[in-house]
C-alpha cells in the first residue's frame, strides 16, 4: 500500500461485517482503522442477535419448568425478577462488545469513535478529525423500518430495540406487527413469560422465503403454544387510552376492520439500510432509492477501492452474511483471490422449536426447472427427540431426482440451527443425499434425523413407514 495515506484500510462501522473486515485486514498485515459512532458489535451484539437469544433462553427455561411435571419433576412457584433478567442479558452484551474491543487492540486496529462521513473517495471525517485511506469498507448496517400510524416511543409501542427491555410487569397483551423472524422471536419470548401474544402479517404466509411445508408445521406449533397468528392483516393506526393501546386491524383480503386492545405493540416490519450522515455522494458511491449500496461478488462498489459489506449492501440482512462479506472484502484488498460465492445462506428463527433452512425450498427448486424428490423424517420417530420432550417438527430434504444432488434442507425442531451446519457443508461440497445417508451419525442424536431424511429420499428410512 502507498504511504501517502493514514491507513491502508478504513472500515466504517464495527458491526459483524465491519469488525470481521477490520480484524482480517489487520491479520493480513495491513494498517487498519475502524470507525463506529455507537458501540462496537453493531446491532447484532448490542440490540439484535445476542440479547434476543438471551431472552429466548430465559423464556424457554420458564416453559421447560412448566412442563417438567410431565416426567415427574416438580418445582415450586415460579417468579420472574425482571431487573435481574435485564441485567444478566446486558452483562452478556457488555462482555462480548468488550471482547471485540480487546480483539481490535490485539490486532492493532485503530478504533475511531464518531460519525463517519466521506469528504472524498479517499478521505473520511470521523467526529472532528479527518483520515485518509487507500481502501475504504462501508459496513454501516441497518435499522428497523418504520410503519405509518404506529409511532415508536420505545415504551408502549416499540421496535426490536425497545422490545429487548423487558417491562415490569410483563405486558398481559402483546401485538407483534410482522410475521417474520423478529416478530416470531419476540412473540415467543413474551408468550413464554406470560403475555397473550398475537402476530399479524400482511402477506398470505408468515416467514416469507422459508419452505411452505416447514412454515405450515412451524405455525401449527406456535399456535399450539398459545400464539395467535393472523395473516393478510395490517395495522392501520394505534391510539393510547387508559385501558391500553387501541389498534385498528384490517383484513387486507376482505377490507373488514376491527379494533383490539393491547398493552405493548412491537413493530417488526423489516429493516432498512443505514446510510444517514455517510455523505456517500462525496465519494461518488452509488446509493439506490431503497438506500442500499450495491456491491459485486468481491464486495466492490462502483468506486473500485470502496467496498460494501453487510446489511447496507443487500438482502438478506443477516449477521453471518455480513461476516463472510467482511472477510471477502479484506482479503480482496490484501490481494487474495477471494469472492462471495456461497451456494446458500442459512436462515433461522430461534424459537423453540427452531425453524432453520439452507438452500432451495421445494417451490424454488421447481421454479428453477429441477425435477425433484423429497425426503421427510418426523421428529416424532426420533428417540433423542422423545427424551428431550421435543417431538414436534421434521427434517425435510430437497434433492434433484436424476443426480441425487442435494438442493436444500429445511428443519423444524430443537437445535435446528446446529443441525443446519451439516446441510450447509453438504451443499457447498455438492454432496448427494446418498453421501449423507452413507455417513455414520452418532446414536442417539438429533443429527440422525438428517440421515433418516436422506434415507427417506430413497424410501429407505429405517424408523418410519416409507410411502
C-alpha positions as MATLAB code, in Angstrom:
seq = 'XXXXXXXXXXXXXXXXXXXXXXXXXXXXXXXXXXXXXXXXXXXXXXXXXXXXXXXXXXXXXXXXXXXXXXXXXXXXXXXXXXXXXXXXXXXXXXXXXXXXXXXXXXXXXXXXXXXXXXXXXXXXXXXXXXXXXXXXXXXXXXXXXXXXXXXXXXXXXXXXXXXXXXXXXXXXXXXXXXXXXXXXXXXXXXXXXXXXXXXXXXXXXXXXXXXXXXXXXXXXXXXXXXXXXXXXXXXXXXXXXXXXXXXXXXXXXXXXXXXXXXXXXXXXXXXXXXXXXXXXXXXXXXXXXXXXXXXXXXXXXXXXXXXXXXXXXXXXXXXXXXXXXXXXXXXXXXXXXXXXXXXXXXXXXXXXXXXXXXXXXXXXXXXXXXXXXXXXXXXXXXXXXXXXXXXXXXXXXXXXXXXXXXXXXXXXXXXXXXXXXXXXXXXXXXXXXXXXXXXXXXXXXXXXXXXXXXXXXXXXXXXXXXX';
ca = [
       0.000    0.000    0.000;
       1.102    3.555   -0.658;
       2.475    5.512    2.302;
       0.622    8.694    1.323;
      -2.461    7.613    3.314;
      -3.084    7.468    7.052;
      -4.349    3.896    6.753;
      -4.322    1.095    4.236;
      -7.930    0.285    5.137;
     -10.569    2.334    6.930;
     -13.741    0.455    7.891;
     -16.907    2.448    8.566;
     -18.993    0.505   11.076;
     -17.969   -2.006   13.755;
     -20.838   -4.463   13.456;
     -20.314   -8.115   12.454;
     -19.311   -7.222    8.889;
     -17.132   -4.301    9.904;
     -15.194   -5.850   12.752;
     -14.592   -9.055   10.783;
     -13.255   -6.982    7.892;
     -11.036   -4.875   10.152;
      -9.534   -7.820   12.023;
      -8.922   -9.914    8.898;
      -7.284   -6.962    7.110;
      -5.002   -6.455   10.119;
      -4.197  -10.192   10.196;
      -3.071   -9.844    6.587;
      -0.579   -7.153    7.507;
      -2.498   -4.006    6.609;
      -2.705   -0.820    8.682;
      -6.361   -0.635    9.680;
      -8.800    1.723   11.387;
     -12.436    1.076   12.212;
     -14.848    3.945   12.853;
     -18.035    3.476   14.884;
     -20.485    6.129   16.061;
     -22.242    3.947   18.621;
     -20.947    0.737   20.212;
     -18.679   -1.916   18.714;
     -20.534   -5.059   17.765;
     -23.262   -3.204   15.917;
     -26.907   -4.199   16.032;
     -26.099   -7.909   16.378;
     -24.163   -7.804   19.627;
     -25.907   -4.810   21.201;
     -29.591   -4.876   20.236;
     -30.040   -7.884   17.978;
     -28.794  -11.458   17.726;
     -27.182  -11.799   21.144;
     -29.624  -10.136   23.586;
     -32.640  -11.696   21.840;
     -31.108  -15.147   22.265;
     -30.550  -14.425   25.945;
     -34.241  -13.582   26.404;
     -35.280  -16.573   24.312;
     -33.214  -18.850   26.546;
     -34.757  -17.373   29.683;
     -38.265  -17.799   28.310;
     -37.567  -21.382   27.293;
     -36.410  -22.212   30.828;
     -39.740  -20.937   32.121;
     -41.614  -23.094   29.611;
     -39.439  -26.128   30.381;
     -40.122  -25.779   34.096;
     -43.867  -25.686   33.416;
     -43.712  -28.991   31.538;
     -41.227  -30.791   33.813;
     -44.065  -32.296   35.815;
     -44.849  -34.416   32.752;
     -41.891  -36.630   33.658;
     -42.100  -36.324   37.423;
     -40.015  -33.230   38.141;
     -41.911  -30.624   40.148;
     -40.699  -27.128   41.016;
     -42.105  -24.564   43.403;
     -43.926  -21.419   42.407;
     -42.138  -19.620   39.591;
     -41.126  -15.996   39.966;
     -39.531  -13.624   37.493;
     -37.042  -10.951   38.570;
     -37.232   -8.554   35.611;
     -34.385   -6.324   36.808;
     -32.064   -9.309   37.217;
     -33.104  -10.706   33.833;
     -32.353   -7.422   32.066;
     -29.067   -7.109   33.960;
     -27.983  -10.643   33.012;
     -28.802  -10.009   29.357;
     -26.929   -6.684   29.383;
     -23.951   -8.353   31.051;
     -23.604  -10.782   28.149;
     -23.699   -7.891   25.692;
     -21.064   -5.978   27.672;
     -18.757   -8.979   27.782;
     -18.993   -9.607   24.039;
     -18.613   -5.978   22.969;
     -15.663   -5.671   25.316;
     -14.234   -8.732   23.622;
     -14.416   -7.050   20.214;
     -12.590   -4.046   21.633;
      -9.894   -6.334   23.004;
      -9.560   -8.037   19.612;
      -9.073   -4.625   17.990;
      -6.213   -3.923   20.390;
      -4.665   -7.355   19.934;
      -4.697   -6.962   16.160;
      -3.561   -3.310   16.261;
      -6.782   -1.996   14.719;
      -7.215    1.709   15.474;
     -10.683    2.298   16.910;
     -12.125    5.655   15.842;
     -15.199    6.912   17.712;
     -17.746    9.152   15.994;
     -19.953    9.626   12.953;
     -18.020    8.868    9.769;
     -18.762   10.832    6.604;
     -16.985   10.967    3.272;
     -15.036   14.050    2.277;
     -13.929   12.453   -0.982;
     -13.292    8.918   -2.221;
     -10.124    8.502   -0.118;
     -10.954   10.754    2.839;
     -13.345   10.283    5.735;
     -14.202   12.662    8.553;
     -14.795   10.954   11.911;
     -16.045   13.354   14.531;
     -13.777   16.398   14.233;
     -10.818   14.543   12.691;
     -10.126   13.697    9.051;
      -8.404   10.488    7.920;
      -7.311    9.151    4.562;
      -7.166    5.540    3.413;
      -6.143    3.671    0.290;
      -9.248    1.476    0.598;
     -12.487    2.052    2.486;
     -15.080   -0.513    3.572;
     -18.648    0.639    4.225;
     -20.327   -1.539    6.866;
     -22.960    0.786    8.304;
     -25.647   -1.871    8.809;
     -29.380   -1.307    9.057;
     -32.138   -0.047   11.341;
     -35.784   -1.006   11.981;
     -38.216    0.094    9.290;
     -40.999    2.452   10.376;
     -44.727    1.963    9.914;
     -47.056    4.967    9.453;
     -49.757    5.108   12.101;
     -47.690    3.234   14.680;
     -45.188    5.733   16.025;
     -42.485    4.043   18.088;
     -41.938    5.516   21.554;
     -39.841    2.559   22.876;
     -42.251    2.196   25.763;
     -45.719    1.037   24.770;
     -45.045    0.916   21.015;
     -41.581   -0.483   20.404;
     -39.297   -1.693   17.664;
     -36.858   -4.586   18.106;
     -34.541   -2.403   20.205;
     -37.250   -1.346   22.632;
     -38.671   -4.863   22.870;
     -35.368   -6.041   24.357;
     -36.059   -4.080   27.538;
     -38.497   -6.348   29.339;
     -41.010   -4.207   31.266;
     -42.104   -4.980   34.807;
     -44.697   -6.350   34.900;
     -44.655   -8.305   31.638;
     -47.462   -6.926   29.431;
     -50.604   -9.031   29.554;
     -51.480   -8.437   25.885;
     -48.862   -8.148   23.147;
     -49.230   -7.433   19.418;
     -46.384   -8.217   17.026;
     -46.812   -6.419   13.709;
     -44.861   -8.525   11.228;
     -44.699  -12.303   10.901;
     -41.020  -12.568   10.066;
     -38.078  -13.792   12.117;
     -38.025  -10.821   14.508;
     -41.771  -10.893   15.104;
     -41.808  -14.591   15.952;
     -38.746  -14.499   18.186;
     -40.157  -11.721   20.343;
     -43.610  -13.292   20.293;
     -42.023  -16.472   21.623;
     -40.191  -14.584   24.388;
     -43.234  -12.688   25.601;
     -45.538  -15.704   25.267;
     -43.233  -17.830   27.443;
     -43.116  -15.048   30.013;
     -46.879  -14.954   30.344;
     -48.190  -12.489   27.764;
     -51.094  -13.278   25.454;
     -49.487  -12.669   22.056;
     -50.925  -12.033   18.612;
     -48.883  -11.850   15.409;
     -50.241  -10.170   12.291;
     -48.686  -10.494    8.834;
     -49.629   -8.523    5.716;
     -48.695  -11.373    3.352;
     -50.626  -14.651    2.942;
     -47.923  -16.585    4.812;
     -45.538  -15.967    7.699;
     -41.742  -16.345    7.446;
     -41.501  -15.420    3.753;
     -38.720  -17.286    1.977;
     -38.909  -20.458    4.047;
     -40.246  -23.767    2.727;
     -44.057  -23.900    2.702;
     -44.254  -27.279    4.454;
     -41.829  -26.164    7.142;
     -43.698  -22.887    7.697;
     -47.014  -24.723    7.990;
     -45.588  -27.059   10.628;
     -43.874  -24.195   12.441;
     -47.029  -22.048   12.540;
     -49.042  -25.015   13.837;
     -46.585  -25.489   16.702;
     -46.522  -21.778   17.586;
     -50.336  -21.742   17.625;
     -50.360  -24.801   19.901;
     -48.059  -22.902   22.269;
     -50.651  -20.123   22.524;
     -49.520  -17.552   19.946;
     -52.365  -16.286   17.747;
     -51.422  -15.786   14.091;
     -53.429  -13.693   11.619;
     -52.184  -13.438    8.015;
     -53.303  -10.948    5.364;
     -53.808   -8.475    8.185;
     -52.389   -4.998    8.680;
     -52.353   -2.432   11.478;
     -53.647    0.946   10.324;
     -53.192    3.033   13.438;
     -52.842    2.912   17.188;
     -54.270    5.101   19.923;
     -53.169    5.050   23.550;
     -56.006    5.061   26.061;
     -56.356    4.367   29.764;
     -57.099    0.683   29.238;
     -54.307    0.071   26.707;
     -53.299    0.641   23.101;
     -56.267    0.515   20.735;
     -55.071   -0.805   17.369;
     -57.191   -0.786   14.228;
     -56.584   -4.030   12.348;
     -57.705   -4.591    8.768;
     -58.120   -7.812    6.831;
     -56.463   -6.883    3.529;
     -58.451   -9.511    1.666;
     -61.942   -8.562    2.837;
     -61.398   -4.985    3.992;
     -63.015   -5.764    7.366;
     -61.727   -3.563   10.189;
     -61.670   -4.307   13.913;
     -60.171   -2.613   16.957;
     -58.261   -4.679   19.511;
     -56.591   -3.569   22.737;
     -53.006   -4.423   23.743;
     -50.550   -3.406   26.454;
     -47.498   -3.397   24.184;
     -47.086   -3.301   20.410;
     -43.963   -4.423   18.558;
     -43.378   -3.017   15.076;
     -41.288   -5.638   13.235;
     -41.899   -4.961    9.563;
     -38.337   -5.372    8.383;
     -35.187   -3.281    8.342;
     -33.718   -0.639    6.078;
     -30.071    0.074    5.222;
     -28.425    2.822    7.250;
     -26.594    5.475    5.252;
     -27.623    8.631    7.102;
     -24.728   11.020    7.617;
     -22.420    8.951    5.399;
     -22.324   11.565    2.607;
     -21.633    8.796    0.087;
     -22.196   11.120   -2.857;
     -18.998   12.970   -1.958;
     -17.097    9.774   -2.785;
     -19.096    9.114   -5.950;
     -20.624    5.966   -4.440;
     -23.966    4.825   -5.867;
     -26.851    4.576   -3.391;
     -30.152    3.094   -4.598;
     -33.582    4.582   -3.915;
     -34.063    1.998   -1.157;
     -30.785    3.051    0.477;
     -28.622    0.088   -0.491;
     -25.082    0.473   -1.807;
     -24.689   -2.286   -4.411;
     -21.539   -4.425   -4.466;
     -20.157   -7.082   -6.796;
     -19.076  -10.581   -5.710;
     -15.773   -9.146   -4.468;
     -17.714   -6.591   -2.387;
     -16.597   -3.629   -4.548;
     -18.924   -0.677   -5.030;
     -18.992    1.324   -8.266;
     -15.852    3.028   -6.921;
     -13.268    0.183   -7.114;
     -11.361    0.984   -3.904;
     -14.541    1.439   -1.840;
     -16.098   -1.804   -0.628;
     -19.515   -2.561    0.884;
     -20.468   -5.395    3.260;
     -23.454   -6.498    5.311;
     -26.970   -5.129    5.536;
     -26.161   -1.918    3.684;
     -25.011   -3.943    0.658;
     -28.006   -6.210    0.066;
     -30.552   -8.615    1.460;
     -30.731  -10.902    3.322;
     -29.840   -8.799    6.328;
     -28.087  -11.460    8.392;
     -25.032  -11.250   10.627;
     -23.369  -14.363    9.201;
     -23.712  -12.997    5.670;
     -22.105   -9.734    6.808;
     -19.250  -11.623    8.477;
     -18.470  -13.563    5.319;
     -18.606  -10.435    3.172;
     -16.314   -8.598    5.575;
     -13.701  -11.321    5.258;
     -14.006  -11.282    1.470;
     -13.538   -7.510    1.266;
     -10.456   -7.579    3.495;
      -8.879  -10.420    1.550;
      -9.554   -8.786   -1.827;
      -7.904   -5.584   -0.600;
      -4.907   -7.636    0.536;
      -4.599   -9.156   -2.929;
      -6.087  -12.542   -2.131;
      -8.305  -14.392   -4.670;
     -11.439  -14.037   -2.525;
     -15.051  -13.844   -3.650;
     -18.507  -14.091   -2.112;
     -19.539  -17.339   -3.776;
     -21.673  -19.027   -1.118;
     -24.009  -21.630   -2.588;
     -26.624  -20.851    0.047;
     -27.133  -18.536    3.037;
     -28.708  -20.155    6.117;
     -31.854  -18.759    7.697;
     -33.017  -19.406   11.268;
     -35.909  -18.492   13.551;
     -34.527  -19.082   17.059;
     -37.763  -20.055   18.774;
     -38.378  -23.401   20.456;
     -38.585  -25.398   18.314;
     -36.417  -23.593   15.801;
     -37.149  -23.200   12.112;
     -33.946  -23.388   10.050;
     -33.212  -23.755    6.385;
     -30.421  -23.617    3.839;
     -30.573  -23.941    0.057;
     -33.620  -24.099   -2.180;
     -37.172  -24.616   -0.998;
     -39.269  -27.168   -2.832;
     -41.081  -24.373   -4.696;
     -37.840  -22.587   -5.634;
     -36.295  -25.795   -6.953;
     -39.301  -26.409   -9.197;
     -39.266  -22.797  -10.400;
     -35.633  -23.239  -11.419;
     -36.575  -26.241  -13.544;
     -35.326  -29.045  -11.329;
     -37.166  -32.346  -11.278;
     -37.055  -33.128   -7.593;
     -37.701  -35.711   -4.956;
     -38.007  -35.074   -1.225;
     -37.363  -36.970    1.963;
     -39.076  -36.120    5.243;
     -38.299  -37.576    8.648;
     -40.630  -36.606   11.536;
     -39.059  -35.975   14.927;
     -41.878  -37.974   16.471;
     -39.868  -41.015   15.302;
     -36.627  -39.811   16.906;
     -35.651  -41.437   20.194;
     -33.459  -38.477   21.111;
     -36.281  -36.009   20.439;
     -38.530  -38.053   22.721;
     -36.023  -37.790   25.568;
     -35.988  -34.017   25.064;
     -39.797  -33.771   25.047;
     -39.439  -32.142   21.631;
     -41.079  -34.368   19.058;
     -42.845  -31.635   17.060;
     -41.268  -30.919   13.689;
     -39.299  -32.684   10.984;
     -36.273  -32.668    8.692;
     -37.070  -32.199    5.005;
     -34.551  -32.720    2.234;
     -34.994  -31.442   -1.352;
     -32.953  -33.368   -3.914;
     -32.552  -33.369   -7.704;
     -34.208  -36.560   -8.920;
     -31.739  -37.772  -11.557;
     -28.430  -36.856   -9.911;
     -29.407  -37.185   -6.207;
     -27.755  -33.750   -5.728;
     -28.767  -32.035   -2.502;
     -30.619  -28.761   -3.198;
     -31.973  -27.717    0.179;
     -32.615  -28.778    3.772;
     -35.438  -27.482    5.975;
     -35.733  -28.286    9.671;
     -38.360  -27.606   12.309;
     -37.168  -28.866   15.659;
     -34.859  -28.429   18.653;
     -31.333  -27.226   17.829;
     -32.280  -26.979   14.137;
     -29.726  -24.203   13.668;
     -26.947  -26.507   14.888;
     -28.092  -29.352   12.645;
     -28.004  -26.957    9.701;
     -24.185  -26.875    9.670;
     -24.007  -30.347    8.158;
     -26.525  -29.381    5.487;
     -24.657  -26.194    4.601;
     -21.373  -28.055    4.240;
     -23.069  -30.699    2.095;
     -24.458  -28.023   -0.223;
     -21.091  -26.275   -0.533;
     -19.406  -29.598   -1.371;
     -22.114  -30.570   -3.899;
     -22.953  -33.645   -1.862;
     -25.772  -36.019   -2.659;
     -28.452  -37.399   -0.385;
     -26.596  -40.711   -0.588;
     -23.420  -39.054    0.733;
     -25.310  -38.029    3.858;
     -27.076  -41.367    4.173;
     -23.750  -43.218    3.959;
     -22.190  -41.072    6.693;
     -22.348  -42.683   10.122;
     -24.116  -40.424   12.632;
     -23.843  -40.885   16.386;
     -26.755  -42.556   18.176;
     -28.892  -41.349   19.814;
     -28.739  -37.825   18.413;
     -30.932  -35.314   16.650;
     -28.388  -35.461   13.829;
     -29.664  -38.906   12.955;
     -32.826  -37.213   11.738;
     -30.807  -35.624    8.930;
     -29.501  -39.078    7.977;
     -33.016  -40.543    8.083;
     -34.360  -37.711    5.892;
     -31.641  -38.559    3.364;
     -32.665  -42.210    3.545;
     -36.310  -41.194    3.146;
     -35.419  -39.603   -0.208;
     -34.747  -43.164   -1.415;
     -37.668  -44.617    0.589;
     -35.226  -46.465    2.826;
     -35.568  -44.704    6.182;
     -35.472  -47.303    8.947;
     -37.647  -45.712   11.620;
     -40.683  -44.665    9.571;
     -43.018  -46.286    7.072;
     -41.677  -45.274    3.638;
     -44.582  -44.277    1.420;
];
